[in-house]
Amino acid sequence: MGPTSALETLRKGLITPEEIRRLAEEKGYTIVAHNYQIPELQQIADYIGDSLQLARLVTSIPSMKILFLGVDFMAEMMKVLNPEKKIIVPVRYSTCPMANSLTVEMVIEAKQKYRAPFVIYVNSKTEAKAYADVVCTSANAVDVVSKIDSDIVLFGPDKNLASYVAEKTGKKIIPIPGEKGYCYVHNYVKEEELKRIIAQHPNAKIMAHPEVPNNVRKLAHFVGSTSQMEKYPATTDAKEFIVVTEVGMIAKLEKLYPERKFIPVSSMVCYNMKKNTLKNTYLALLEEKYEILVDEDIAQKARRAVEKMLELTR
């Protein structure tokens, strides 16, 4: 597409999912989207999944040019595991407040104070991962911590996932940075709101993400990551499911199980995930920006923490 026709597309507001797919193919980009993206962006993606799942997937595909639709720490992890590939994002400052709540200084100070291993959730800054001992995901956090040879484990930044891991492993888990570490989408879901939805759908199974508080987890039939939620409906005859995570997950579940009904918790919206739109995605492809770059020394140290996770969970 020449510059004139591209500008005409923008001027006339003709940006459609089909137009983005055409431009991606012309430019040679594979589009990778997180589960929490808007349905229109999930529609154009070649691959959809959670952050680490996608970062690892990109290592196995031949494409050297990736357009990633998610938030910054996820794009950085993709770059850490795929340093030779060009990775671009539509919005430079689509970020994660929870990831930003855990600093390098906090990781170093906690390790010095407690003399215990630090397990860092993948939803964290790349620099912080570089100083932790091992990375985990919401899907494998319990498995990772259970295999660490220590009864005391530092865990950050999500306090709710930390409490879930403590509950499942029986180990003493010290959350860093403590009460200030949480995902606002999951932490502020109200038990009363969920109970109202349950009353409206009494036969529904409840799927909850482990980032929600303990009182909300107790109401769930199933607690798991987004990748685990994808599999749960296949294990039950239930026709309805209340999905206690970011509302973007509904689109993927409906695609996987068109005969089932999935009910969102409408308050659970990540506004940073929603910064990606059809328009800025089109512009990202057109101008091939913004490229994600990670300092190689930091990337190498962060890779070691990821490799430790893979070693523990293989």
N, C-alpha and C positions, 0 to 999 in steps of 0.2 A: 504494500500500500504506500503510495506517495504521500508527501506531507500535505498536499492540498486536500486529498480525499480524507485523510485522517482528521484534519481541522474541520472539514465539512461534517464529518460524523459527530464531532464534539459540538459544533455550532447548532446542528439540528437536533441534538439530543437523541441520536440514534444508537446509543450504546446499549446493546443487548447481550445476553449471554453468548449468543451465536457469534456476534461480532468479536467478542473477546477471545473466543475459542479460535476463530479464524486468524486473529492477530498473533496469538500464542504460537500457533503452528507455523505461521510465516516467519516469526522471530526465532523459532526453535526452543521455546520454553515449555517445560513441564510445570503444570500448576498443582500445587500441594496446599490443602486447606485443613485447618483444625476443625474439629467437630462443632465448635461453638460459632462458626461463621454463619452469616445470614444464608437462608436457603438458596438465593440466587447465585451466591458465590460457591456454595457446595455443588450447585448444578454444573458449574464450569470446570470443576476440579478434576484432575486425572486421578488424584488420590485424596482420601479424607481419613483423618485419624487423630490420635492424641499426639502430644508433642514429641516424646521420645520415639514412639512407634514410627512417626513420619521421618524423624531425623535418621533413624536406622534404615528405613525403607529407601531413602534417597541414596544411600551408599550402594544399593544393589541395582539401581537403574542406570542405563547408559547416558542419559541426558546430562550435559554439563551446565545447563542453564535452568535455574529453578525460580519460579515466582511463588513465594510463600505467603499464605494468608493466615495470619495469627497475630501474636504479640512478640515483642522484641527478644525476650529471653529464649523463646522457641526458635526463632530465626538464627540466633547466635549458636544454639546447640546444634542446629543443622549444619552451620558453617564449621563448627568444631569437629564434627564427625565427617565432614566433606570439604576439607580445606581447598581442594583443587577445583571445586565447582563455584560458579557464579550464582549467588543467591540474592534476589532482590525482593523488596517489600513495598507495598503501595504507600505506607505511612511511616515516616521515620520515627515518630514518637508514640506509636501504639504500644503501651507498656503494661506492666502488671504491678500494682501497688504491693501485693504480697511479696513478690520476688524482690522488689526494691527495699523491703523492710529489713532484710538481712544483709549486713555489710561484711566486708572482709575482716574489719576490725573485730566485729562481734564473734566471728568464727574463731579467729586467733585467740581472743581473750577467753572464750569459753573453753577451748582446748587446754589452755594454760591453767585455768582455774580448776577444772574438774578432772583433768588427766584422763579423759575418756574419748573414745572414737566419735567422730562427728559424721552422722548420716545426713546428707543434704538432699532435700526434695528437688526433683528436676525443675520445679517451678521456682527458680532462684537465679540470681545474676551469675554470669559466667565467671567473673572474678572470684565470687564466693565459692563456687564449685572448685576452683583451683586450690583452695586451702582446706577443703573438706577431705575426708577419708574415702567416702564412697557416695555415689549418687543413688537415689531410688526413685521410683515412680509411685503413683497411688496404687497401681496394680500389684507392685512387688515389694512395697515398703515392709510389710509384715515378714515376708520371706527373707529380705535382706537383713533386717534387724535380728531375726531369730538365728541367723547363721554367723553373726558377729560374736567373737569370743570375749564378751564382756556383759556383765549384768547391768551396767550403767551405760546408757547411750545418749549422746547429744543429738538433737533432731531439730531441723529448722528448714524453712521458716514457718510452716503451718502448725499451729497449736492443736487444731482439731484432728488433723491426721496423726499428730504425735500421740494424742490421747487414745485414738483408735489402735495404734500400734502397741501402746502400753497395755491396753485391754486384751489384745490378741496374743502378745508374747509373754506377758507377765514380768517384763523387765522394767527397770526404772528408766523412764524416758524424760530427759530434761529438755523442754522446748526452748529454743533460742530463735527469736528474741522474746519469747514468752507471750504475754497477753496481746502484744502488738503485732504478732505474726498470724495473719489469717487472710483468706480470700473473702472480700466483702460480699461477693455474690452468694457464697455458701454460708458464711458466718451469721448473716443477718436474716436468714430465712426463719420465719416465726412458726413455732409449734402450732399456734392457733390457726394460722393460715393453712397449714397442711391438714389439720383436723377438719377444717371446713371442706376442703377438697375431698377428703376421705368420706365425709358424710354424703357428698354428692355422688360419689362413685364407690359404694361400699364393697363391691366385688373386685375392685382393682388391686393388683399387686403393687407394692411401693418399692421403687428402686431409688436408693440414695447414695450420693457420693460421700466418701469418708471425710471430705473437707467440711461437712456440716457438723454442728455441735452434737454432743452425745445425746441430748434429749430428743433431737430429731432422728438421729440414727436408730434409736430404740423403737421408733414407729415403723421402721422399714422391714419388709420381708427379705430384702437383699441389699447389701452394702458393697459397692465396688466402683472401680474406675469407669470412665466412659468406654474403654475397650472391653471391660467385663460386662457392662450394661448391654453392649451389643449382643452378647451371647445369652444373657439370662432369659429373654422371652422364649427361646427355643427349648428351654428346660421345663416349661410349665404350660398347662392348657389354658391359662388365663387369657382373656380377650382384651382386658384393659390394664394399663400400667400408668401409675403416677410417677413421673420422672423428676426426682429432686436433684437437679443440677441445672446448669445454664440452659436457657430455653432453646438455644441452637441445636442441642442434641436431638430434639424432636424430629427435625427434618431427616436426619440420618436413620433414626429408628423406623420412621414411616416408610422410608425407601427399602429398608431391610425386611420389614414385616408389614406389607400393605394391608393385610387382613386384620391387623390388630389396631387398637386405639391407644394412643399415647397422650397423656394429659400433662401439660407443663405446670410448673409453679410460676405464675406470671411475673412475680416480683424478681425472679432470678435472671437478671440481665447483666452481662458484662459489657459496659459501654466502651471499653478499650477494644474488645473484639469487634464491636460494631463500627469502629472507625473505618474499616475497610468497606468500600462500596464498589459498585460496578464502574463508576466514573474514575475513581482514583486507581482502580485495578487496570483499567484500560490505559490510563496515562502512564502507569508504571511500566507496562509492556511497550508502549510507544516510545518512551524516553529511556527505557532500561534502567530505571532507578527505583528505589534507593538501594544501593548495594550494601550488603552486610559484610563488615570486616572485623576480625578478631585478632588481637595481638597474639603472635605465634607462641610466645612463652606461656601466656595465660591459657591458650588453647591446649597446649601440650599437657599442662598440669590438670586441666579439667578433663581431658581425655583419659588420664590415668584413673580419675575417680569413676568415670563411666566404665572403664575396663574392669575395675574392681567389682562393680555391680554385676557385670556379665560373668565374671569368675565365680561369684557367690551364687548366682542363680542359674547357672548352666545345668 
